[in-house]
């Protein structure tokens, strides 16, 4: 753990018992409402089921051993609104320059305390602000170009969560890091800024959704795999399902059931069982290699101490 983030240090025994959940428990003890996410991903963990998403976030400490007892590598997400927070998300993906946009916008504005900042795996920044007592603000996607605000019904991943990021050198697992200040001492947002976030028109361009670029499996179960892209779509879909359900025998069974539902709606002419099974086997091997990389990264991180 970063030297200026000692409030969230955990013991070796806590790490061994709960993995990243030991840090999630520290967040809860500081009043944060948290939920677990898919390892290496931003989406809520499949252990919660298909419904609820961000609404599973809680300060109830019984949730941590239940979730992280199943998956020590699950990421940590903070429900901003339930935690009394607003988080300014400065994005640099897909041609955006959130930090530059926000900096230029602030030139003629009253100051905002930029004391607690988390760096994101894609190179952006999360600026944390505490809401004044009794104040709520909505989440505002694309409030400015490359600038989102997460609060009511919004969540962000918190250190030391890691997600897969596509780089020029390939796909790598990178962490959220504490860049400035400590999440145990978040400054209060000035009233003028909470008013602005609540009522100002959005002027930015919405970006792609968070999480991995996965096929819409519910839609594919209706339409089938698209002819001309059946192999590629099957591989991406299988990877997504194996990540969601896991690579245990039970997880593989659940993933295959969802795959077969899509295949039953697919035009199979020229797309035989042997090719299908080979594609599914390749996806399973890819996800298993990813899990080994995640475990190695986790072991390396914990070996340095949190």
N, C-alpha and C positions, 0 to 999 in steps of 0.2 A: 504494500500500500504506500502511496505517495507520502512523503514526510509530513506535509501539511494536511494530511487526511487521517491522522492517527485516531480520531474519534471512532473510526470504523475498523480499527484493527481487530483481528480475531486470533484466538489461540490455535495451536496445531491440533489440539483435540477437537475443537469446534470445526475446523476445516475437514478433518477426517470423518466426522459424523455427518456433516451437512453440506460439505463442498461450498459452492457459492451461496448456498442458503444461510451460512453463518454470517455473511455480510448482509444478506437480506434481512436477517433478524436484527442486526444493528440499525438498519434503516428504520425498521418498525419502532425500535426503542427510541428513535429520535422523532417519532410522530409521522413517519412516511407511510402511506398506504401503498403496498407493493403487491405485485403478482409475478409469477414466473413466466418466462417465454421459452419458445423452442430454442434449443442450443444452437448458437450461431445464427439466430434469426430474430426478427422483431415481433413475430406474432405470438399471441398467448399460447401457453403450453397445452398440448392435446389432453393432458390429464384433467383439465377443467371441462372437457366435453366440447360439443359443437356450439353451445350457446353461451353468451355472457361477455366474453372478451374482456375488455378493460374493467367491466363491472365486478370481476372477481377480485380486484385489488382490495386489500384489507390491512388493518393494523392488528388483526387477531393473530397472535403469535403461534397458534396451533396450526395455521396454514403452512408455515415454513417446514416443519419436519414432515408434514404430509406430502408436500410437493417435492421438496429437495431430497427427501428420503427416497423418492422414486428416481430422481434424476439430479445428481449432484452438479451437473454441468448446465442446468437450466439458467437462462439469463435472468437478470433482475430488472423489472420495469417499475416505475413510480407513477401512480395515478396523480397527476399534478393537481387537479382540482380538489380531490379528496384530501390531499396533503396540505391544502392551503397555499398552493404555489401557482405561479405562472412561469413558464419556461419559454424564453425566446430562442427559437431554433433557426440558426443561420446556416443555410445550406449552400454547398458549393458544387453539387452534382448537376448534371444535365444542363450545363451552360450557365447556371446561376452563380451570382457572386453576392450571397447573403451578407457576409461581413462588410463588403464595400457598400452595398445598398444601405444597410442599417447605419453605417458610419456617416455616409453623406446625409442621410435623413436626419441624423442627430445634430448636425452642425448648427442649426438655428433653434434647437429645442432646449428646454431645461435639462439638467443632468439626470441621468439614471445611474444608480450604483451598479457598476459592472465589477463586482467583487468576487462572485462565485461563478466560475466558468468550467465547463466540462468540454474537452475536445472529443469529437466524434470520429469513428473509424474512417469516414469518407473525407475528413479534412475540415469539417465544419465545426460549429461551436454551439453549445447550449448555455445560455445565460439564465441563472436561477434567480427569481425574485419571490419574496414572501408577500402574500396578499394581506392587506390590512384586515383587522378583525371585522367579520360580518360582510366582507366584500367578496363577490364572485364575479368572474369574467368568463365569457365563452372562449372556447378554442377558436382560433382564427387562422385557417390555412390561407397562405398567399396574401397575408395582410400587406406586405410589400413584396417585390420580386425577390425570391429566395429567402423570405422571412416568414416563418410561421410562428404562431403563439399557441402553446399547449396549456390548457387549463381544464375547464369543465369537460369531463368525459374524454380527456386527452391523456396520453401517457408517453413517457420517454424512457429509453434504457439508461441505466445508471452504472457507473463504474462498480466492479471491474468486468461487466458484461462484455462479451465479444460477439461480433457478427462477421460473416463472410463478405468480403469486398473484392470486386473485380479490379485488378490492377494490370498495368502493362506486363508485369512479370507473371501474371496468372491470378488465380483466386486464392486469397490469403485470409486468415482469421486475425482480425485486429480488434483492440479493446477500446472502450470508452475510458478516458483518463481524466482525473482531476487536474485541471490546468491552472486554476487560481482559486484561492480561498478554500473554505471547507463547507461541505454541505450541512454541517451542524450549526452554521452561523450565517444563514441566508439573509441578506438585507431586505427591507421592505420596499415594495414598489411605490413610487410616488403617485398620489391621487390623479394627477393629470394623465399619467400613462395608463392607469387602469381604465379611466374614462375613454381615452383614445382607443384602446384595444376593444372596448365594449361597443363603441358606436361608429368608428371610422369605417368608410367603405374600403373593401379590399382592392388593391391596385396591382397585385402580383399575378403571375401565371401559375396555376396549380401544377405541381409536378406529379410524376407517377406515384402510385401508392407505395406505402412502406412495405418492408419485407421482400422476400425473394420474388422474382418474376415467375410465378407459378401459374400453370393453366387453371382455368375455372372448371374444376372437376364436376360440379353440379351441372353446369351447362353441357360439358362433354358427355355426361350420362344421358343427355337428351339428344344431342346432335351426333355423337360418335366422334372418333378421331378424324380430322380433316384429310381427305384424299390428297395425296401429294406431299403431306407432312406427317404421315401416320407414325413413322419411326421416331422422328425427332420429338413429336408431341408426346408419344408414349414414354420415351425416355425421361423427358422433363416431368411428366405427370407421376411416373413411378418414383423418381427421386424425391419429389415433393411429398408423396405419400409415405415413403420409407422414413423420411425425416420426421414426418408428423407422428406416425405410429410406432416408429422404432424398428430395429432389426432383430428383435427377439422373435422366437417362433410365433407368439401371439400377435406381435406387431406386423410380421410378414403376412400372416393370415388375414388381418384386417386390411392391409394395403392391397393384397391380391383380390379381396372381395370387391373393393372399390374399383380396381382396374378391370375386373371382369364385367362389372356393371357398364363401364364405358365401352368395352369391347363388344358387348351384346348389342349396342346401338351403332356399331361401326360397320361400314362397308368393308368386308374382309376379302374381297376379290383381289388376288395377287398379294395378299398379306397373310401368309400362313402361320400356323402355330409355332413352327420351329423358329421363324424370325421373331415372332412375338416373345417367345420364352427367352431367346438370346438377348433381346433388348431389355427385358425385365431383369435378367440376371446381371447384365452390365450395370444397370441403374443401382441394383442392390450392392454390387461390389464398390461402385463409386461412393455411395453413402457410407458404407462401412469404412472405406479409406478416410473419408471426411471425419467420421467419429474418432478414428485413431489419431488424426491430426488434432482434433479438439481436445482429446484426452492428453496428448503430449503437451499442447499449449497450456492446458490447465495445470498439469504436473509441473511444468517449467515455472509458471506464474506462482503457484503455491510454494515451490521450492525456494523462491526468493523472498517469501513471506509477504503477507498482506497487511 
